[in-house]
């Protein structure tokens, strides 16, 4: 029995970060046929729940690149790989030395999320804070209020490519940490970076779900570096036309562009929907 796993941004979602009408109908047909599907995304639950609502995503869902698995039926996280402040204090110092503001994402009692940060330095960081507040409805607080025993899901930042690359190089020597990065604003040479516990990966989480739910095969879709681990564990892995070159090279096949319903069109043909 197959389990289909979708990345969201750049894959299942269109350029407006929405599920299109064509894709919505395709998901309905999958559900009608009893074909199981879920998501594995770099987003947190609060950044995806409204997008997924009403589209048949009933199985456990993978968030923060595999750091957490959310069980919608039970209303709690079934798996989490969290960091402590002690484990990442030196990483925070490295950001500050490069004049970049780190954002600490936390999981608090009651499955509540919040973001903490030191003083902002760059215009792009102010925009990031606004997006946390407006689009994700996240409390954004000064780092002085970060509890000493906080459970940290990940650290994110945006900054000059040279600064972000320097921090990423340092992370390579940290056995308990893994970092993903990419271009945020190309013409301004700004990069983003996301750091979390090494035990949290999309591939590990997908394999855990496969075993827990009793599926025999996994078919996955993704477009970026954080999808490689699930490409490695999946039986079939498909990259949309817009995917990074190394993702295309690792894929079973390259299919249509994410903003042209590429994944949905492939699924209709693959499963004769």
VEXLUMSE-426303 format. One line per 2 residues: number of its first residue (from 1); for each residue x, y, z of N, C-alpha, C. Coordinates in steps of 0.2 Angstrom, whole numbers, padded with zeros to 4 digits. Layout:
NUM> X:Y:Z:X:Y:Z:X:Y:Z ~ ...
This chain:
1> 0004:-0006:0000:0000:0000:0000:0004:0006:0000 ~ 0003:0011:-0004:0007:0017:-0005:0005:0023:0000
3> 0010:0026:0002:0009:0032:0006:0013:0038:0001 ~ 0009:0043:0000:0011:0049:-0004:0013:0054:0001
5> 0019:0057:0000:0021:0062:0004:0023:0068:0000 ~ 0020:0074:0002:0021:0080:-0002:0025:0085:0002
7> 0030:0088:-0001:0033:0095:0001:0028:0100:-0001 ~ 0028:0105:0003:0023:0111:0001:0026:0116:-0003
9> 0030:0121:-0001:0032:0126:-0004:0036:0124:-0010 ~ 0035:0127:-0016:0038:0125:-0022:0037:0118:-0025
11> 0032:0115:-0022:0030:0108:-0024:0022:0107:-0025 ~ 0019:0106:-0019:0012:0105:-0020:0008:0112:-0020
13> 0011:0117:-0017:0008:0124:-0018:0010:0127:-0024 ~ 0006:0132:-0026:0007:0136:-0032:0012:0142:-0029
15> 0013:0147:-0034:0018:0152:-0032:0014:0157:-0027 ~ 0008:0157:-0026:0004:0161:-0021:0004:0157:-0014
17> 0007:0151:-0014:0007:0147:-0008:0000:0145:-0006 ~ -0003:0143:-0011:-0010:0140:-0011:-0011:0133:-0014
19> -0016:0130:-0012:-0018:0124:-0016:-0023:0126:-0021 ~ -0021:0125:-0027:-0025:0127:-0033:-0031:0123:-0033
21> -0036:0125:-0037:-0043:0122:-0038:-0041:0115:-0041 ~ -0037:0114:-0046:-0035:0108:-0049:-0032:0103:-0044
23> -0027:0106:-0040:-0024:0101:-0035:-0029:0099:-0030 ~ -0033:0104:-0028:-0039:0102:-0023:-0043:0096:-0025
25> -0045:0097:-0032:-0049:0091:-0034:-0045:0085:-0035 ~ -0039:0085:-0036:-0035:0079:-0037:-0034:0076:-0030
27> -0033:0080:-0025:-0033:0077:-0018:-0040:0074:-0016 ~ -0045:0077:-0018:-0052:0074:-0017:-0052:0067:-0020
29> -0050:0067:-0026:-0050:0060:-0030:-0046:0055:-0027 ~ -0040:0057:-0024:-0036:0053:-0020:-0039:0050:-0014
31> -0042:0054:-0011:-0046:0052:-0005:-0052:0047:-0006 ~ -0055:0049:-0012:-0061:0045:-0014:-0058:0038:-0016
33> -0052:0037:-0018:-0050:0031:-0020:-0046:0027:-0014 ~ -0046:0031:-0009:-0043:0028:-0003:-0035:0028:-0003
35> -0032:0032:-0007:-0025:0033:-0008:-0022:0038:-0003 ~ -0018:0035:0002:-0016:0039:0007:-0010:0044:0006
37> -0011:0050:0009:-0006:0056:0008:-0005:0060:0014 ~ 0001:0063:0014:0002:0068:0020:0007:0073:0017
39> 0010:0077:0022:0015:0082:0020:0021:0081:0024 ~ 0027:0083:0021:0033:0084:0025:0036:0090:0023
41> 0036:0095:0027:0037:0102:0026:0042:0105:0031 ~ 0046:0110:0028:0050:0114:0033:0046:0119:0037
43> 0039:0120:0035:0035:0125:0039:0034:0122:0046 ~ 0031:0126:0051:0029:0124:0057:0021:0122:0056
45> 0018:0119:0061:0011:0118:0060:0007:0124:0059 ~ 0008:0129:0063:0004:0135:0062:0005:0139:0056
47> 0010:0137:0052:0011:0140:0045:0008:0136:0040 ~ 0005:0130:0041:0003:0126:0036:-0005:0124:0038
49> -0007:0124:0044:-0013:0121:0046:-0019:0124:0042 ~ -0019:0131:0041:-0024:0134:0037:-0024:0132:0029
51> -0018:0131:0027:-0018:0129:0020:-0020:0122:0019 ~ -0019:0117:0024:-0021:0110:0023:-0028:0109:0025
53> -0031:0113:0029:-0038:0112:0031:-0043:0111:0026 ~ -0047:0106:0026:-0052:0104:0021:-0050:0101:0015
55> -0043:0098:0015:-0041:0095:0009:-0039:0088:0011 ~ -0042:0085:0016:-0041:0078:0017:-0035:0076:0020
57> -0031:0080:0023:-0025:0078:0027:-0026:0076:0034 ~ -0028:0069:0034:-0030:0066:0040:-0024:0062:0044
59> -0019:0060:0040:-0014:0056:0043:-0009:0061:0047 ~ -0005:0058:0051:0001:0062:0054:0005:0066:0049
61> 0007:0072:0051:0010:0076:0047:0017:0078:0049 ~ 0022:0079:0045:0029:0080:0046:0030:0088:0046
63> 0033:0091:0051:0034:0098:0051:0041:0099:0053 ~ 0043:0105:0051:0050:0108:0053:0056:0103:0051
65> 0055:0101:0044:0060:0096:0041:0061:0090:0045 ~ 0055:0087:0048:0056:0081:0052:0057:0082:0059
67> 0058:0088:0062:0059:0089:0069:0053:0086:0073 ~ 0047:0087:0070:0041:0086:0074:0036:0082:0069
69> 0032:0078:0072:0027:0074:0068:0020:0076:0072 ~ 0015:0079:0069:0009:0081:0072:0004:0076:0070
71> 0000:0073:0075:-0005:0069:0074:-0012:0073:0075 ~ -0015:0074:0069:-0021:0078:0070:-0027:0075:0073
73> -0027:0068:0073:-0033:0065:0076:-0032:0065:0084 ~ -0026:0065:0087:-0025:0066:0094:-0024:0073:0096
75> -0022:0077:0091:-0021:0084:0093:-0015:0086:0097 ~ -0009:0082:0095:-0003:0083:0099:0003:0080:0094
77> 0009:0082:0096:0015:0080:0093:0017:0073:0095 ~ 0017:0068:0091:0019:0061:0093:0027:0060:0093
79> 0030:0065:0089:0038:0064:0089:0041:0071:0089 ~ 0046:0072:0093:0050:0079:0092:0057:0078:0094
81> 0061:0081:0090:0068:0082:0091:0070:0089:0093 ~ 0071:0091:0099:0071:0098:0101:0078:0099:0104
83> 0080:0105:0104:0086:0108:0106:0086:0112:0113 ~ 0091:0112:0116:0091:0116:0122:0095:0122:0121
85> 0094:0127:0125:0098:0133:0125:0105:0132:0125 ~ 0107:0128:0130:0115:0126:0131:0118:0123:0124
87> 0114:0119:0121:0116:0116:0114:0117:0121:0109 ~ 0114:0127:0109:0114:0131:0103:0117:0138:0105
89> 0119:0139:0111:0121:0146:0113:0127:0148:0109 ~ 0132:0144:0108:0138:0146:0104:0136:0148:0096
91> 0130:0144:0094:0128:0146:0087:0125:0153:0087 ~ 0121:0155:0092:0119:0162:0093:0124:0167:0093
93> 0130:0165:0097:0135:0170:0097:0139:0171:0090 ~ 0139:0165:0086:0142:0165:0079:0138:0170:0075
95> 0131:0170:0075:0127:0174:0072:0128:0181:0073 ~ 0128:0183:0080:0129:0190:0082:0136:0192:0080
97> 0141:0188:0080:0148:0190:0078:0148:0192:0070 ~ 0143:0189:0066:0143:0191:0059:0137:0196:0058
99> 0135:0199:0063:0130:0205:0063:0123:0202:0060 ~ 0121:0196:0062:0115:0193:0059:0111:0191:0066
101> 0105:0193:0065:0100:0191:0071:0097:0184:0070 ~ 0099:0180:0075:0096:0173:0075:0089:0173:0078
103> 0084:0170:0075:0077:0169:0078:0076:0162:0081 ~ 0075:0162:0087:0074:0155:0091:0066:0153:0091
105> 0065:0148:0088:0058:0145:0088:0057:0140:0093 ~ 0052:0141:0097:0051:0137:0103:0044:0133:0103
107> 0044:0128:0106:0038:0124:0107:0036:0124:0115 ~ 0031:0127:0117:0029:0128:0124:0023:0124:0126
109> 0022:0123:0132:0016:0119:0134:0010:0121:0131 ~ 0006:0115:0130:-0001:0117:0126:0000:0117:0118
111> 0006:0114:0116:0008:0115:0109:0008:0122:0106 ~ 0010:0127:0110:0010:0134:0108:0017:0135:0106
113> 0018:0139:0100:0024:0141:0097:0025:0149:0099 ~ 0032:0150:0099:0034:0157:0099:0041:0158:0096
115> 0042:0164:0095:0049:0166:0092:0052:0171:0096 ~ 0059:0170:0098:0062:0175:0102:0068:0177:0098
117> 0070:0184:0099:0076:0186:0095:0080:0192:0099 ~ 0086:0193:0098:0090:0198:0100:0088:0204:0096
119> 0091:0210:0097:0089:0216:0093:0090:0215:0086 ~ 0086:0218:0082:0086:0217:0075:0091:0222:0072
121> 0094:0220:0066:0100:0224:0063:0099:0226:0056 ~ 0095:0222:0052:0094:0223:0045:0087:0224:0044
123> 0086:0228:0038:0079:0229:0036:0075:0222:0034 ~ 0079:0217:0031:0076:0211:0030:0073:0207:0036
125> 0077:0208:0042:0075:0205:0048:0068:0208:0051 ~ 0067:0215:0050:0061:0218:0052:0055:0215:0048
127> 0056:0214:0041:0051:0211:0037:0049:0204:0039 ~ 0055:0200:0041:0054:0194:0044:0049:0193:0050
129> 0050:0198:0054:0046:0198:0060:0039:0200:0059 ~ 0038:0204:0054:0031:0206:0052:0028:0200:0049
131> 0031:0196:0045:0028:0190:0042:0027:0184:0047 ~ 0031:0184:0053:0029:0179:0058:0023:0181:0062
133> 0022:0188:0063:0016:0190:0066:0010:0190:0062 ~ 0010:0192:0056:0004:0193:0052:0002:0187:0048
135> 0007:0183:0045:0005:0177:0041:0005:0171:0045 ~ 0009:0171:0051:0009:0165:0054:0006:0165:0061
137> 0004:0171:0063:0001:0173:0069:0005:0170:0075 ~ 0012:0172:0075:0016:0169:0080:0018:0175:0085
139> 0018:0174:0092:0021:0179:0096:0028:0180:0095 ~ 0031:0186:0094:0038:0187:0093:0040:0191:0099
141> 0045:0189:0103:0047:0191:0109:0054:0193:0110 ~ 0057:0197:0114:0064:0198:0115:0067:0192:0118
143> 0073:0191:0116:0077:0185:0118:0078:0185:0126 ~ 0078:0191:0129:0079:0191:0136:0073:0188:0140
145> 0067:0187:0136:0062:0183:0139:0062:0176:0138 ~ 0067:0173:0134:0067:0166:0132:0069:0162:0139
147> 0064:0158:0141:0066:0154:0147:0072:0149:0146 ~ 0076:0149:0152:0082:0145:0151:0081:0138:0150
149> 0075:0135:0151:0074:0128:0150:0069:0127:0143 ~ 0069:0132:0139:0065:0132:0133:0067:0126:0129
151> 0062:0123:0126:0062:0118:0120:0063:0122:0114 ~ 0068:0121:0110:0069:0125:0104:0069:0120:0098
153> 0064:0122:0094:0063:0118:0088:0068:0119:0082 ~ 0070:0125:0082:0075:0127:0076:0077:0134:0077
155> 0083:0136:0074:0085:0143:0074:0085:0145:0066 ~ 0082:0151:0065:0082:0153:0058:0086:0160:0058
157> 0088:0162:0052:0091:0169:0051:0091:0170:0043 ~ 0092:0177:0042:0092:0179:0035:0098:0185:0036
159> 0103:0184:0031:0108:0189:0031:0112:0189:0025 ~ 0118:0192:0025:0122:0192:0019:0125:0185:0018
161> 0126:0184:0011:0128:0177:0010:0134:0175:0013 ~ 0139:0179:0013:0145:0178:0017:0145:0176:0024
163> 0140:0180:0027:0139:0179:0034:0136:0172:0036 ~ 0130:0171:0032:0127:0165:0032:0131:0159:0031
165> 0135:0159:0025:0139:0154:0024:0144:0152:0029 ~ 0147:0157:0032:0152:0156:0038:0149:0152:0044
167> 0142:0154:0045:0139:0150:0051:0138:0143:0049 ~ 0135:0142:0042:0134:0136:0040:0140:0131:0040
169> 0146:0134:0038:0153:0130:0039:0154:0128:0046 ~ 0152:0132:0051:0153:0131:0058:0149:0125:0060
171> 0143:0125:0057:0138:0120:0059:0140:0113:0056 ~ 0144:0113:0051:0146:0106:0048:0150:0102:0053
173> 0153:0106:0058:0157:0102:0063:0153:0101:0070 ~ 0147:0102:0070:0143:0101:0075:0139:0095:0074
175> 0140:0089:0078:0137:0083:0077:0130:0083:0078 ~ 0127:0087:0083:0120:0087:0085:0116:0092:0081
177> 0119:0095:0076:0115:0100:0072:0116:0099:0065 ~ 0111:0101:0061:0110:0101:0054:0108:0108:0052
179> 0110:0110:0046:0108:0116:0043:0106:0116:0036 ~ 0101:0119:0034:0098:0120:0027:0099:0127:0026
181> 0100:0129:0019:0101:0136:0018:0099:0137:0010 ~ 0098:0143:0009:0096:0145:0002:0096:0152:0000
183> 0095:0154:-0006:0094:0161:-0007:0088:0164:-0005 ~ 0088:0170:-0002:0082:0174:0000:0080:0179:-0005
185> 0085:0183:-0006:0084:0189:-0011:0091:0189:-0015 ~ 0090:0187:-0021:0096:0186:-0025:0100:0192:-0026
187> 0096:0198:-0028:0100:0204:-0030:0103:0207:-0025 ~ 0101:0206:-0019:0104:0209:-0013:0109:0204:-0009
189> 0110:0198:-0012:0115:0193:-0010:0113:0191:-0003 ~ 0107:0190:-0001:0104:0188:0005:0103:0181:0005
191> 0105:0177:0010:0103:0170:0011:0099:0169:0017 ~ 0095:0163:0017:0092:0161:0023:0096:0155:0026
193> 0095:0153:0032:0097:0147:0035:0093:0145:0041 ~ 0092:0138:0041:0088:0135:0046:0092:0130:0049
195> 0092:0130:0056:0096:0125:0060:0092:0121:0065 ~ 0093:0115:0065:0089:0111:0070:0093:0104:0072
197> 0090:0100:0076:0093:0094:0078:0094:0089:0073 ~ 0100:0086:0073:0102:0082:0067:0097:0076:0067
199> 0094:0074:0072:0090:0068:0072:0083:0069:0068 ~ 0082:0076:0067:0076:0077:0064:0077:0078:0056
201> 0074:0074:0052:0075:0074:0045:0068:0072:0042 ~ 0067:0074:0036:0061:0072:0032:0061:0065:0031
203> 0067:0062:0029:0068:0055:0028:0067:0051:0034 ~ 0070:0053:0040:0069:0049:0046:0061:0049:0048
205> 0058:0055:0047:0051:0055:0049:0047:0051:0044 ~ 0048:0051:0038:0044:0047:0033:0045:0040:0035
207> 0051:0038:0036:0052:0031:0037:0048:0029:0044 ~ 0048:0033:0049:0044:0032:0055:0037:0031:0054
209> 0034:0035:0049:0027:0035:0048:0026:0029:0044 ~ 0030:0027:0039:0029:0021:0035:0028:0015:0040
211> 0033:0014:0044:0033:0009:0049:0027:0009:0054 ~ 0025:0015:0056:0020:0015:0061:0013:0014:0058
213> 0012:0016:0052:0006:0016:0049:0005:0010:0045 ~ 0010:0006:0044:0010:0000:0040:0010:0000:0032
215> 0013:0005:0030:0013:0006:0022:0019:0002:0020 ~ 0018:0000:0014:0024:-0004:0011:0028:0000:0006
217> 0025:0005:0003:0029:0009:-0001:0028:0017:0000 ~ 0033:0021:-0002:0032:0028:-0001:0034:0031:-0008
219> 0029:0036:-0010:0030:0040:-0016:0031:0047:-0013 ~ 0036:0051:-0015:0037:0058:-0012:0038:0063:-0018
221> 0037:0069:-0016:0038:0075:-0020:0041:0080:-0017 ~ 0047:0083:-0020:0050:0089:-0017:0055:0092:-0021
223> 0057:0098:-0019:0060:0103:-0024:0067:0105:-0021 ~ 0069:0104:-0015:0075:0107:-0012:0079:0103:-0008
225> 0084:0105:-0005:0089:0101:-0001:0086:0097:0004 ~ 0081:0100:0008:0078:0097:0014:0074:0091:0012
227> 0073:0090:0005:0069:0084:0003:0074:0078:0001 ~ 0080:0079:0001:0085:0074:-0001:0084:0068:0003
229> 0084:0069:0010:0083:0063:0014:0077:0059:0013 ~ 0072:0062:0011:0066:0057:0010:0066:0055:0003
231> 0070:0058:-0002:0071:0055:-0008:0075:0049:-0008 ~ 0080:0049:-0003:0084:0043:-0002:0080:0037:0001
233> 0075:0038:0005:0071:0033:0009:0065:0031:0005 ~ 0063:0035:0000:0057:0033:-0004:0058:0028:-0009
235> 0052:0025:-0011:0053:0020:-0017:0052:0024:-0023 ~ 0049:0029:-0024:0049:0034:-0029:0049:0041:-0027
237> 0053:0045:-0030:0054:0052:-0028:0054:0056:-0035 ~ 0049:0061:-0035:0048:0065:-0040:0050:0073:-0039
239> 0053:0076:-0043:0055:0083:-0043:0051:0087:-0048 ~ 0048:0093:-0046:0045:0097:-0051:0050:0101:-0055
241> 0048:0103:-0061:0052:0106:-0065:0056:0112:-0062 ~ 0053:0115:-0057:0057:0121:-0054:0062:0119:-0049
243> 0063:0113:-0047:0067:0110:-0042:0074:0112:-0043 ~ 0078:0112:-0038:0086:0113:-0039:0089:0107:-0043
245> 0094:0109:-0046:0097:0104:-0051:0099:0097:-0047 ~ 0102:0098:-0041:0104:0092:-0037:0098:0088:-0035
247> 0092:0091:-0034:0086:0087:-0033:0083:0083:-0039 ~ 0084:0087:-0044:0082:0083:-0051:0086:0077:-0052
249> 0092:0078:-0051:0097:0073:-0052:0096:0067:-0047 ~ 0093:0068:-0041:0091:0063:-0037:0085:0059:-0038
251> 0080:0062:-0042:0074:0060:-0043:0073:0054:-0047 ~ 0067:0051:-0046:0065:0045:-0051:0064:0048:-0058
253> 0061:0054:-0057:0059:0058:-0064:0057:0065:-0062 ~ 0058:0069:-0067:0056:0076:-0066:0049:0077:-0069
255> 0045:0081:-0066:0038:0081:-0068:0037:0089:-0069 ~ 0030:0091:-0070:0028:0098:-0071:0030:0103:-0066
257> 0030:0109:-0068:0031:0115:-0063:0026:0115:-0058 ~ 0028:0117:-0052:0024:0118:-0046:0018:0123:-0047
259> 0019:0128:-0051:0014:0133:-0053:0010:0131:-0059 ~ 0011:0125:-0061:0006:0123:-0067:0003:0116:-0065
261> 0002:0115:-0058:-0001:0109:-0055:0003:0103:-0057 ~ 0009:0104:-0058:0013:0098:-0060:0012:0092:-0056
263> 0012:0092:-0050:0011:0086:-0045:0004:0083:-0046 ~ -0001:0087:-0046:-0008:0085:-0047:-0008:0082:-0054
265> -0006:0085:-0059:-0007:0082:-0066:-0003:0075:-0066 ~ 0003:0074:-0063:0006:0068:-0063:0002:0063:-0059
267> -0001:0065:-0054:-0005:0060:-0050:-0011:0057:-0053 ~ -0014:0062:-0057:-0020:0060:-0061:-0018:0054:-0066
269> -0012:0055:-0069:-0010:0050:-0074:-0008:0044:-0070 ~ -0004:0045:-0065:-0001:0039:-0061:-0006:0034:-0059
271> -0011:0037:-0056:-0016:0033:-0052:-0023:0033:-0056 ~ -0023:0035:-0062:-0029:0035:-0067:-0035:0038:-0063
273> -0034:0044:-0060:-0039:0048:-0057:-0044:0051:-0061
